[in-house]
Amino acid sequence: MDTSLESKINMMQEADPSWDSDTCDDWDGIPLVMGYYPEWVFDSFPPPKIDFERITWIDFAFVVPTEDSVVEFDSDDGPKALRQLVSAAHANGAKVKASIGGWSGSQYFSTAVQDEENRSTFIDSILSLYDDYHLDGIDIDWEYPGQKGMENNLVNKRDTSNFLLFLKGLRKALPPSAKISLAGQTTPFADDDGNPSDDVSEFAEVVDWVLLMNYDVWGSSSNPGPNAPFFDACGNSTQPEASAVSAILAWMDAGFPACKLVLGLPSYGYASKSKHQQLRTRSSKKGKAKSVQVVGEEDSEGQVQFKSLIEQGALVRSNLKSDSSDEQCVFLGAGGFQTLWDPCSETPFLVSKESKQIVTYDDPLSIGMKAAFARVMELRGVNLFDIHGDTSEWDLVDAIRAALFSV
């Protein structure tokens, strides 16, 4: 571990009272392994395919607020998918939260929480969802309070204050056993001036945990950067606040206890058209040059799942291990792609000179490093977005579990 990183950890342990796990006396200290299940994969990846022995909390994505301050499913398959998910999870001892919002579903959050009448309507609708689908909790994924997010999102400078009032009401309405979680940025919620709040301790009093979405830091571009940086190890990032380490420290510094933080981990990366060749080689295999195809995009750039990189032949499973005691395999570049390692963000890249592509992504090694950091920091756990992006052998989830539960 980088010595400057060790220094930051030691400083937080010594100086920040929020480190004390006694602030989470309802938690047994065992890290949670969680993942999002998007309803749009229902046909290709039905709930029974989930290994609930590996993942014990599932967030169903998404249910969205409407302009009338009620929640509705994002597609016709939503109700059926959620019922099947809850049934499969409960049959295997796992739990399910419905996630409300998401990147494209946050348009009406601001109006839903802006006054007492709307908040009451919103809470009643969520309570009905909770009861009707026998849920174990609710996840609020507002992207983002006090900030634009998508262009059509409604924004009010009082969003964060109103959000807290809504959460207090939701906490009173739901049963005590119901979990309430939030999805947040790498910086705390915006204050009335649009800056990161310096005190979010009141949120910790009404929610069970906050997921820090440490991904989508850089998307597809001709000069790509890492999707999900672990650390600004070189001290030269143009977004130094956007890393796993910076996110955790920022929220803790704003009064949020570590034991109520969850680190978000991506099962996807970004494919970019680029001529850049500036990463250090880790290992690779030579082969016929290919071009990685992205999913759900009209052009040649966009998100690509980890398992898709393998299916398309850009990555292959090897017999190499990261060290003599590691049971996790290393995935190597293939099909004309070379595996590279970015020491500044501690994440891998794939580079193809022939197809002029760079693919930024996370693999079992980088995912495991982040999960190990979550364990060292005594976080509540980690959450993978999304479980459908992992391999059928659950390579990413197994790397997470190995890191979280290693002695």
N, C-alpha and C positions, 0 to 999 in steps of 0.2 A: 504494500500500500504506500502511496506517495507520502513523504514525510510531512508535507504541508497539510495534507488531508488528515493525517494522524493528529497533527497539532490542533486543527479545527475541532476534531472530535473531542480531544482532551479538554479544550477550552469550554465546550458546551457541557460536558459532563460535570466540570467543576463549578461553572458559573450559572447555569440555567436551571432553575427549580422545576421547569416543565419536564426535565429529563426523568424526574422521580416517577417510577411506575406506580407509586401509591395513588396517583391521580386517576388511575384506571383500576380501581379495586374490584370492578365487575369482570375483569379479564384475568384468565388463568396464566397469561404470559406465553402461551403457545401461539406462534405466528400463524396467521390465517393465509391460506392459499386460495385466491379467488380469481374469477375470470368473468368477462362479459360474454353473453350469448346473444348475438344479434338476430332479430327475427327474420332477416332477409336470407339466412342460411338454413331456414327450417326445412326446406325440401331436400337439400343436399347433405345436410348434417343434422338429422333429427335428434332430439334430446337423449334418446337411449344410447347414442354413440358417445356421450360424455362419460368419462371415467370419474365417478363421484368419490372414489377412494383417493384420487389425486387432488381433486378440486372440491372443496366443501361448501363454498359460497358462490352462487351464480347471480350475476346481474343481468336481467332481461332487458335488452336494448331494442327499441325504445317505446315509451309511451310519451305523448307530447301534450303540452298545454294548448288550449284553443283560445281564440279571442274572447270567448265567453267565460274564461277562467275555470274550465273543466278539463279533464284529461281524456284523451282518446287514443286508440291504437293508430300506429303509423301505416298499417296495411290491413287488408282483409284477413291475412293469415295470423295476425297478431293474437287474437283471443285464443285460437286453437293452439298456437305455438306456446303461449304462456301456460295454458292448462297442462299441456303435455310436459313442459319443463318442470312445473311444480310437482306433478305426479311422479315423474322419474326421479327427481331430486329427493323428495320425501320418502320414496320407497327405498332409497339408498342412504338415508341418514344425512342428506345434504340440505341446504337452505337456499331460498331464492328471494331476491329483492327485485322489484320492478324499478328500472331506471327511467326517470322522467326527464325529457329534454334531449340532450345531445347537440352536436354542432348545428344540424339543420332543424332542430326542434325546439329552439330557445327563443323564438320570435316573440312570444306573448308572456314570458315570465314576468317582465317588468310590470305589466298591467295586472297580472294575476296576484301580485303581492303589494300593489301600491296603496290600497286602503283596506279598512277592516271588512267591508262588505265583500270585496273580491277575494280577500284572504280566506274568509269563511267559506265562500263558495268553492274555492280551490281545495281547501282542506277536506270539505265534505266529499268532494269527488274522489280525492285520493283515498280517503277512508273507505269509500265504497269499493274502489279497486282492490284495496288491501283485503277486505272481507270477502269479496266475491271470488277472488282467486287464491285464497288461503295462503297469502304471502307471509314471509318472515320479516320483511322490512321494506323500506322505501329508500331509493337512491335518487338524489336530486343532482342532475347534471346540467346546470345552468351555465351556458357559455356565451357571455360572462356578465355577472352583476356589475353595472356601472360602466360597461365597455361594450363596444359594438358587436364583436364576434362576426356573424354573418351580416351582410349589408342591410337586410330587411328587419333585423332585430330592433325592437323598441328598447330605448334606454332612458333611465332617469338617474340623476345624480344621487338620489336617495335609495338606489336599488339595494345596496348592501345593508343599510339600516332596515329597510322594509323586509328584506330577506330574513334577517334575524327575527323580526316580529312574526313572520310567517312560520319559521321553524319552531319558535316557542309555542305557537298555537298547534302546530302539527304534533309536537311532542306530547301535548296535553290530550290530543284527540286519539292518538294511537295507543294500543295497549302497552304497558311497561316493557313487555318482552320484545316488542317490535324494534328492530334496529333502524336507525336513520343514518345514512351516509351521504356525503357530498362529493362531487368531483370538482376539483379546483385546479387553477393554473399553478405554475411553478412559483409564482408570487402570490401573497395573500390577496383576498378580495379588495377591489378598488374602494377607496374612501370617497367622500363627497367631492373631492377635487380631482378624482380620477387616478390618484396615486395608490400604490399598495398600502393597505391599512397597516399601522404599526401595532395594533392591538386587536386580535381576533379571539381573545380568550373567552368571550361570552358565547361564541359559537361552540366551543368545546364543552360548554355546560349543557347543551341541548342535543348534540349529535354524538354518535358513537365513534365515527371516524371520518376523516377526509382523505380522499384519494388524490394524490398529486399527479396530474397528467404530464409526465415527463416524456412526451413524444410530440411529433410534428413541429419540432424546433426549426428544422429546415426541411422543406419539401423538395420537389423536383425543380432543378434549375441547371443552367449551364455551368454554374460554379457551386456545386452542391456541398452541403455540410451535413453533419450527423443528424439523423432523425431523433435520437434520444441520447444525448451526451450523459455519460456518468459523472464526469468531472471536468472542469476547465484546467486540466493539468499543466498546460503550457502558459496559462495566464494571458492568452491573446485572443480569446473569443470575443466576437462582436455582440454576443448575447450571453455574458457571463452569468446572468441570473438564471439562465435556462439550462440547468443540469440537475441530475438527481441530488447531488450533494448540496448545491446552492438552494434548491427548492426546500429540502428538509430543514436546512439551517434557517432559511428565511421565515418559514412558518413557525419554527420553534422560537426564533427571536421575537416574533409577534405574539408570543404567549400561548401558542398551541402545543399541547404536550406530545412528545414523541410517540407515546403509546396510543395516541389517537390519530396517527398519521399512517397512511398506506401508500406505498410507492407504486405508481402505475408503470407497467412494462409493456412494450409493443411486441406483437407477433408479426409485424410487417415492417417494411422499409419503403424506400422510394427509388425508382429507376429514373435516371436522368441522362439525357444526351449531353456528353461533355468530353472534351479532349484532355482534361486535367489528369495528370499521372503523378501525384505527389504524396502517395502513401507508402509506408514501409511494408515490404513483403512479409507475410507470415508463412504462407505455403500455398502451393497451387498444383493443379494438374493441367496438362495441355490437352487440347482437343479442338474439334472443329468450331469455328466461331459461330456463336448464336446471338440473337437479340432477345432480351427478356421482354415479355409482353405483360403489360399491366392489366389489372382487372377493374372494370367500371369506369374507364377513362376513354375519351374519344381520340386523344392524341397519343404520342409515344412516351409520355411521361406520367407518372402517378404512383399510387401505392401498389406494392406487391407483397404478398404474404410469404412468410418464411418457407412454408411447405411448397409454395408455388415455385420458388427458386430451385428446389430439389426436383420437383416434377418436370420443370422445363430444362433441367440439365445444367443449370448454372452453378449448382452446388452438388457435391457428392459426399456420401458418408465414408469416412476413412477409418482405419484401425488405430490412428494416432490418438493419444490422450494428452491432456494439457499438462499433466505431471504423472509421476509413477503411481500415485494413490487415487487418481481421478478415474471414475467409472464412466464419465461422459465422453462421448466420441467427439472428434473434431470434424467439422464439415469443411471441405476444400473446394476451391474454385475449379470449374470444369467447363467444357464447351467453349473454350476460348477466353474464359474469365479467370482472372488471377485474384487470389484472396489477399487482401491488404489489411493492415491494422493501423488505425489512427491513434497514436499515443496521447494525443491531446484530449480526445473525448473518451478514450478506452472503448472504442466500438470498431467493428469490422466494416470493410468496404469490399465490393467486387468491382474490378476494372476490366474492360475489354477494349483493347486498342482497335480491333477489327470493327466492332459494332459501335465504337465511340460511345460507350455507356459506362456510367458509374452507378452502382446500386449500393445505397446505404441501408443497413439493416442491423438486427441483433441476432446473435447466435447463442447456443448454450453457454459458451464461455462468458460473453459480455452480460448476458442475462443473469448468469450465476454470480458474477461480481456484484451486480446491483442488489441481488437478493441477499448476498452475504453482508453488504453494507446495511441493508434494512435490519438484518439480525443484530449487527454490532450496535446500531443506533436504537435498538429495542423498539422498533416500529410495530404497529399492530399486524402488519403483514404486507403482502404485495397483491396486485391485481393485474391480470393479463388481458390486454385488449388486442384481439379477442381470442378465445380458445379455439375457434375454427381455423386460425392461422397456423397452429402448431401441426406437427407431423402426426401420423397415425400411431407412432410409437411414443408420442408425448415427450419429445426431446427437450423442448423448452421448459415444460412444466416439471419434468424430472430434474433438470438443472436447478430450477428454483427450489424444489424440495430438498435437494442435496445440500444447497447452500444454507437454507433456513434451518435445517435440522441437524447440521453437522455439529459435532461436539468439539 
